[in-house]
Amino acid sequence: MTEKIKIKLNVAGRVYPLTVDADREEVIQRAARKAQEVIKSLEQNYAVSDKQDVLAMSLLQFATRLEDSKFDSRQYDDSLEKLKLMTTIVEKELQ
């Protein structure tokens, strides 16, 4: 069983206390830093004064990236299956 630790994350000007697995702390800290970077970038590049709007725009950006990575993964899986099929055909022809 993984050790649990308590951490505090600052996201969008609020502090969130969390209890996380010790081996996941670094990943969670990086994710929080990335969220802060996106929020800061949106605030600087767009005339958005409402924090909720910035958070919604950030969420949409992260969700879009997630969907893109799922699509890329499916494309990779499809290509891998085609390659396996071609390998099988070539191996049969060589026998």
C-alpha positions in Angstrom: 0.0 0.0 0.0 1.3 3.4 -1.0 2.0 6.0 1.7 -0.4 8.9 1.7 0.9 12.5 2.1 -0.8 15.8 2.5 0.0 18.6 0.1 -1.4 22.0 -0.7 -1.9 23.2 -4.3 -2.5 26.8 -5.3 -4.7 26.9 -8.4 -6.3 30.1 -9.6 -5.6 32.0 -6.4 -7.0 29.4 -4.1 -5.3 26.8 -2.0 -6.5 23.2 -2.1 -5.4 20.8 0.5 -5.1 17.2 -0.8 -4.2 13.8 0.5 -2.4 11.9 -2.3 -0.3 8.8 -2.8 3.4 9.8 -2.2 4.4 8.4 -5.6 1.9 10.6 -7.3 2.9 13.9 -5.7 5.2 15.0 -8.4 2.7 14.3 -11.2 0.0 16.2 -9.3 2.3 19.1 -8.6 3.3 19.3 -12.3 -0.4 19.2 -13.3 -1.1 22.1 -10.9 1.8 24.1 -12.3 0.6 23.5 -15.9 -2.9 24.6 -14.9 -1.5 27.8 -13.4 0.5 28.4 -16.6 -2.6 28.0 -18.8 -4.6 30.3 -16.5 -1.9 32.9 -16.5 -1.5 32.8 -20.3 -5.2 33.2 -20.8 -5.4 36.1 -18.4 -2.5 37.8 -20.2 -3.6 37.1 -23.8 -7.3 37.8 -23.5 -9.3 40.6 -21.8 -10.9 38.3 -19.3 -11.6 39.7 -15.9 -13.9 37.0 -14.5 -12.0 34.1 -12.9 -14.8 31.7 -13.8 -14.5 32.5 -17.5 -10.7 31.9 -17.3 -11.3 28.6 -15.5 -13.9 27.5 -18.1 -11.5 28.4 -21.0 -8.7 26.5 -19.3 -10.9 23.5 -18.8 -11.9 23.6 -22.4 -8.3 23.7 -23.5 -7.3 20.7 -21.3 -10.4 18.7 -22.5 -9.5 19.4 -26.1 -5.9 18.2 -25.5 -7.2 15.1 -23.9 -9.5 14.3 -26.8 -6.7 15.0 -29.3 -4.4 12.6 -27.4 -7.2 9.9 -27.4 -7.6 10.4 -31.2 -3.8 10.1 -31.7 -3.8 7.0 -29.6 -6.6 5.4 -31.7 -4.8 6.3 -34.9 -1.6 4.7 -33.5 -3.5 1.5 -32.5 -5.1 1.3 -36.0 -1.7 1.7 -37.7 -0.2 -1.0 -35.4 -3.0 -3.4 -36.2 -2.5 -2.9 -39.9 1.2 -3.4 -39.5 0.7 -6.6 -37.6 -1.6 -7.9 -40.4 0.9 -7.0 -43.0 3.7 -8.7 -41.1 1.5 -11.9 -40.8 0.9 -11.8 -44.6 4.6 -11.4 -45.4 5.6 -14.1 -43.0 3.1 -16.5 -44.6 4.4 -15.7 -48.1 8.0 -16.3 -47.0 7.2 -19.8 -45.7 
